[in-house]
Amino acid sequence: MPNSTKVIRNLQFYYAKLDKPVSPFGTAIYDLQLRFPKERVAEMTPFGKVRQVEDGQYAINVTRKEKNAKGQKTPVRIVDSQKNPVKDLIGNGSIGNVIVYQYDYNVSGRTGTKTILVAVQLTKLIKYEPEGIDFEVIEGSKETTEAQVDF
């Protein structure tokens, strides 16, 4: 397969790590889970390892390294339906399109096709809102010393 760039439309986004890279395996990457119904499994298989997820849908993850071979940062472009930049964090269930770049590789006898996330277009943004318990702001001192701790 020659190198190619493709648009994949009408996907749900989950666990978006696009604002700052993560390093789950030692290399800093941007990561996005793409979800879709069973009817699209054959269409999505060329882009990654398809697996069934907890809500009965299917998913693949697409990634992009934080830096290219020259050491330059390579953030994922994120836009709205009018191609305006989006700075909001993407929450689970957001809907949109992605642009991916694919190329074949042959390294140390291992061959395959690599898919790289290039850009995200949001057609329905669900803003990420942290949930759960958090601390309250305590008025007074900015620091706690051992003398202030009372058990």
N, C-alpha and C positions, 0 to 999 in steps of 0.2 A: 504494500500500500504506500503510495507517495504521501509526503507530508500534506496535511490538510487542516483547514480551519472550518468549524461547523457551528451553527446555531442550533441549540436544542430548546424547544419551546414548551411552555405550560408545565412547569415542574413545581413541586413544593420544596421549600428549603428548610433544613433542620440543622441544628448545631453549627451555625455559621461562625467560623473563626477567621474573619476577614479584616477585622480592625487592627489586630496585631497577631503576628505569627505564633505558632505553638511548636514545641519540639518533642513530640511523643517518641521519636526514635533517633534523636540526636541531631537531626537536620531541621532547621526552622522552616516551617511551611504554613501556608494559608490552606484552610480545609473547609469544605462545604458538602453536606449530605444532600443528595437529590432524591426525592421520593416521587413515585409514580405508581399507577395501578398495574395489575397483572397483565393487562392487554398490551402494555408497552415494554415488557421484558425483552422480547426479541430485538426491538429497536434500540434499547439501552445497553444491551450486552457488549457491543463493540467499545463502549466507553469505560468499562470497568467491571469489577466482579459484582454481579447482582446478588442480593440476598433479601430474604423476606424480613420485614421489621415488625415490631410489636403491634402496630395498628392494622396489620393485614396487607399493607402496601409493600412495595419492593423499593430497594434503594441501592445507590452506589455513592461512593465518595469521590470527589474530584479535588485535586490539590494543585498547589503552585509553590515552588521554592521561594523563600523570602528574597534571595539574591541570585543573580545569574552567575555564569562562570567568571565574569569580570569583577564580581563583588558588588555590583550595582543593585540597589533595592528594586524589587519588581512587584509592587502592590497590585492587587486585583482591582480593576476598574469597576465601580458600582454606580449605576444610574437608575433613574426612575423611567416611567413610560415615555417621557418627553426627552430623554437622554440628558437630564440635568443630574449633576453629581449628588449622591446620597451620602450623608455622614452618619445617619442614624444606625444603630446596631440592628441587625436583622434577627427577628424573633422566629421561633418555630412556627411553621404553617404559612409563612410568607410564600407568595407565588410569583413566578417570573420565568425568565429565559436566561440561558447561559451561552457564552461563546467558549469553545474549547479548541485547543490545538492538539493534533495527534501526529506522532511520528513513530516509525519502526526503529527498534534498537536491536543490536547484537553485541553483547558485552560478555566476555569470558564464557562463551558458549551458551549464554542465556539469550533467548530472543523473545520478542513480543512487541506490543504496541503500547506506547505511553500516551496518556491523556493528560493535558495540562489545562487548568482553569485560567481563562484569560479575562473574562468580564462577566458581570451579573447585571441583568436588567430586571428591576422590580416592577411588577404590574399590580401587586397587592402587598403592601408592606405592613407587617405586624411588628411594631417596635418591640425590641427586646426589653423587658422589664424584669430586673432581678426579683426573684420571689423568695419567700422564706423569712426566717427570723434574722434580725440584725440587732446590733447594739444601739442604744439611745446615746445621744450626746449628753455628757455629764458636765454641767456647768462648774466653773471653778478652774482648778489647775489643769494644765495641759499634760502634766506628767503624774504618774503615780509612783510614790516611793514606798519602800518597805514600811516606813513609819505610818503611812496612810492606810495600809492594809490591815483590816481588823477581822480576825476569825473568831 
